[in-house]
């Protein structure tokens, strides 16, 4: 499964082995903190 960053459209492959309760991730391209849907989480 691939998730796309809504800011820069970079893709991230969702890893089933990574169990993260809140499913937050940082985009390696633009550096924004994103949710599981690829939307920016306001700080």
Secondary structure, 3 states (H helix, E strand, C coil): CEEECCCCCCEEECCCCCCCCCCCEECCCCCCEECCCCCECCC
